[in-house]
Amino acid sequence: MTPASLMAGPDLARPGRLQQATAWRAGGVLALLAAVALFPLVFTNALVTTIAVDTLIFVAAAAAWNIFSGYSGYISLGHAVFFGCGAYTVGIGARDWQLTGLSVFALLPLAAVVAAVVAVPFGLVALRVRRHTFVVVTIAVFFIFQLMAFNFSFTGGTTGVAAPFLVWNPGTYNDPFYYLALAIGVATIGLSWLIRGSRFGLQLRAIRDDEDRARGLGVRTMRVKLAAFMISAFVTGLLGGLWFYFITQVLPQSGFDPAFDLSVALMAFLGGLGTVSGPVLGALVLVPAQQYLTEQFTNDYLSQIVLGTLFLGVILLLPRGVIPTASEKITSWRARRSGRLAGQAAAATGLAAAPPGEPSAAAGPAGKESAR
Amino acid sequence: MSALLRAEQISKAFGGVQALSDCTVEVERGSITGLIGPNGSGKTTLFNIITGYEHVDTGDVYADDRKITNARPERAFALGIGRTFQLTRIFPRLTVMENMLVASQHRGSGRWHSPLARAGGPADRRRAMELLEFTGIAGHATALADTLSYGQRKLLELSYVLVADPAIVLLDEPAGGVNPSLIQHIAAKIRELNARGTTFLIVEHNMDFVMGLCDRVTVLDYGTVVASGPPEIIRSDPRVLDAYLGTTEEDDDEPAQ
């Protein structure tokens, strides 16, 4: 997220550096949080805050997508199913139970639960196959849901569902949505970070590297994959519900939007698949860029072309994403530098540099992978 | 029957190819049993069946007289059967230590662990380091497994299989593609583990390795057992010479020695 967080790799030569780097990283995160929290107080233009809310929704969505797809390596292009289910849950709930105003927000947990429940049969079917086949199955399931939204009467068919009118001060209309999206985003990133370092996360990453080998070491792969899929769906459904009330309308093609799937995947790929901060960075860059292009050229297709070109560029030049590439560059630069320094120190004092792999180094949880 | 592991009258066909037919293999508790035979004789298929990666057509597998036929791989591992793969399989994008911790979840499984607790408590890490020191790759604990050499990967695979204290370890060509001094190192480690009570079933083409290490050797050919016994008897068995060393057209099945 910040330069400090990129540089916080375990420094074997000098243990003090590790605490210093952790302090820098914590400081960077806090500063960023403060800046994001104050944002709507500084920028009051509704156009700007609308883009900000959109950005935060995608920050959380990309982080949630990454918890499943990034860590397990199962690339889902069906997460719009959860987003749409969340949106329709809030829309239909508010419509049928005649909820208005703030009480509509009470439906958000229900939206999350509905999406997580949908993830169970979806996952039980799709997670039986791997790689490309899995991607194709998720796309197929996605289209089934879009078709259902078009054709059922309780979803309002092609006219979709509209939200009850929200009577708020127009000057600060976006603020509640902003802070709610921010809270969900922060919680999701925190959850992603927790999972990455956990036993559960380690099992997911083992599945990504070699699923059959993981089974042979006692990992109950189906259970682990399904749990991650449900967690990811839960957050995505929550965001779908929030997005619906923000946009005030859901249509089959906007709730179940193929561009949603491509966007979150692109964000994660751009920033760094399977890293905590990568998808966040991707969303922070891509959503404003997309909105800016749409505003500037009024032609929606142009921004799509630019995004598509960007996607190809990322795959071609940075196949692993910005964060892993940058962190590797910095790690090797620091290794060279500290090697030189250690060499000087050894020459000065007549002591050999600490050998790699000493117990203190081994006690660090995950080496450079976890530092991202 | 005191066999720790028994595969009884196993048959398995892939399409029209009969990989195993009526194959019975026993591994005595505390032994190092060798499994040899020409390429395509069904050795790896038998491993896959024992460890749950393939299902049998007919026949049964017993561990400690308990029927475990067609148990899933994660179940077979939980029952104390660890294995390595012929084409060494590790988790390349995890560190060596993380590779070890993937398998460590079964230790002390009596109490419930929060899935969000950090991977590997101090006890797990200590145990992992001990094993890495035992196999001699502890210096690479924080390195990405991808950076290991082929021989080091073999040692890592052996190390993490041992994390869960398996009663029996199935090794698929532990000496394959490894330099002679490392072969000696691996053989010494297997002997040491065996002395501490671990049973081994080893598929290997290196005859010196098998004959020097194993208490018993079972020979497979065309999916059936053609001979079984102590290495000195097997070495001179005409059926084995016929099947394994080949007579006429099996030149390409020569063991790599």
Boltz contact constraints between the chains, C-beta under 6 A:
constraints:
  - contact:
      token1: [A, 194]
      token2: [B, 116]
      max_distance: 6.0
  - contact:
      token1: [A, 197]
      token2: [B, 118]
      max_distance: 6.0
  - contact:
      token1: [A, 198]
      token2: [B, 116]
      max_distance: 6.0
  - contact:
      token1: [A, 198]
      token2: [B, 119]
      max_distance: 6.0
  - contact:
      token1: [A, 199]
      token2: [B, 115]
      max_distance: 6.0
  - contact:
      token1: [A, 199]
      token2: [B, 119]
      max_distance: 6.0
  - contact:
      token1: [A, 200]
      token2: [B, 115]
      max_distance: 6.0
  - contact:
      token1: [A, 202]
      token2: [B, 98]
      max_distance: 6.0
  - contact:
      token1: [A, 202]
      token2: [B, 101]
      max_distance: 6.0
  - contact:
      token1: [A, 202]
      token2: [B, 119]
      max_distance: 6.0
  - contact:
      token1: [A, 206]
      token2: [B, 91]
      max_distance: 6.0
  - contact:
      token1: [A, 206]
      token2: [B, 102]
      max_distance: 6.0
  - contact:
      token1: [A, 209]
      token2: [B, 91]
      max_distance: 6.0
  - contact:
      token1: [A, 209]
      token2: [B, 92]
      max_distance: 6.0
  - contact:
      token1: [A, 209]
      token2: [B, 93]
      max_distance: 6.0
  - contact:
      token1: [A, 210]
      token2: [B, 89]
      max_distance: 6.0
  - contact:
      token1: [A, 210]
      token2: [B, 91]
      max_distance: 6.0
  - contact:
      token1: [A, 213]
      token2: [B, 89]
      max_distance: 6.0
  - contact:
      token1: [A, 215]
      token2: [B, 73]
      max_distance: 6.0
  - contact:
      token1: [A, 215]
      token2: [B, 74]
      max_distance: 6.0
  - contact:
      token1: [A, 216]
      token2: [B, 73]
      max_distance: 6.0
  - contact:
      token1: [A, 216]
      token2: [B, 77]
      max_distance: 6.0
  - contact:
      token1: [A, 217]
      token2: [B, 102]
      max_distance: 6.0
  - contact:
      token1: [A, 217]
      token2: [B, 103]
      max_distance: 6.0
  - contact:
      token1: [A, 218]
      token2: [B, 74]
      max_distance: 6.0
  - contact:
      token1: [A, 218]
      token2: [B, 77]
      max_distance: 6.0
  - contact:
      token1: [A, 218]
      token2: [B, 78]
      max_distance: 6.0
  - contact:
      token1: [A, 218]
      token2: [B, 106]
      max_distance: 6.0
  - contact:
      token1: [A, 220]
      token2: [B, 74]
      max_distance: 6.0
  - contact:
      token1: [A, 357]
      token2: [B, 139]
      max_distance: 6.0
  - contact:
      token1: [A, 357]
      token2: [B, 141]
      max_distance: 6.0
  - contact:
      token1: [A, 361]
      token2: [B, 142]
      max_distance: 6.0
  - contact:
      token1: [A, 362]
      token2: [B, 129]
      max_distance: 6.0
  - contact:
      token1: [A, 362]
      token2: [B, 141]
      max_distance: 6.0
  - contact:
      token1: [A, 366]
      token2: [B, 95]
      max_distance: 6.0
  - contact:
      token1: [A, 366]
      token2: [B, 98]
      max_distance: 6.0
  - contact:
      token1: [A, 367]
      token2: [B, 95]
      max_distance: 6.0
  - contact:
      token1: [A, 367]
      token2: [B, 142]
      max_distance: 6.0
